[in-house]
Amino acid sequence: MTRGRDEHHRSRCCCCCGLTAKTIRYHEQIDLVSPQRGPNGYVQFSPKDVQRLKFLGRARRLGFSLQDGSVAQIP
């Protein structure tokens, strides 16, 4: 998969989502986002992944928990 203009590496994703790399990795581990890996092995987040991470960050700042299920069920 070649890196398109709209795809983001984890460090760029951190900047635009306001989340730490550790938090983004956690969201990957619990399957809230499923980024692709490029031929170089780097994680590449799609625009949909970035939108989802932004939503998750806002929800957490508003006091929602990932465990309560409502945040985890976003489209």
N, C-alpha and C positions, 0 to 999 in steps of 0.2 A: 504494500500500500504506500503510495507516495503521499507526502505531506502536502495537503492542500492549504490554501490561504486561510480557511475557516477553522482549521484544526489547531489545537494548542498542546504544547508540552506541559508537563506538570508545573514547572516554575511559572510559566505565563498564566496558567490556569489559577495558580495561587494569587497572583496579582489581580486578575480581573474578578475573582470570586470572593476575595477577602478571607480565604481559608488557608490554613497551614498545609504544608505538604503531608504532614503526618495525618491530619484530618482527612485529606483527600484520599490517601492510601487506605484509611479505615473505611471510608465510603466504598472504595473498590472492593475491599475484603468482604464486606457484608452485602455486596452486589447491588448497591444503590446506583452505581454508575458502572458501565462496562466499556472502558476505552479500548481502542485497538492498539496493537504494537506495530510499529513501523519496521522496515527491514533492518534498521540500525538498532532495534531493540527498545527504542524510546517509546514511552506511552504517548498516545495521541488522542486527545479529547475532541469529540465532535462538538458542533454548536449545541446540539441537544444535551450532551453531557455537561457543558458549561452552564447552560440554562438551569439544569437540574441542580448542579452544585450551588449556584447562586440562590436558588429557592431554598435548598437545605440550610444554607448559611443564614438566610433571613429567618427561616422558621426557628432555628436554634436560638437566634438572638431575641426572638419574640417569646421564648420559653417553651416551645414545643420539644418533645422528646422523640428521638428516633424509635424508642421502644413502644411508644403509645400507638404505633401503627398508622396514625393519620398522616404523618409526614412521609412515611415509607411508601405510601400508596399513590404518590403523585405520578402523573403520566410521564 
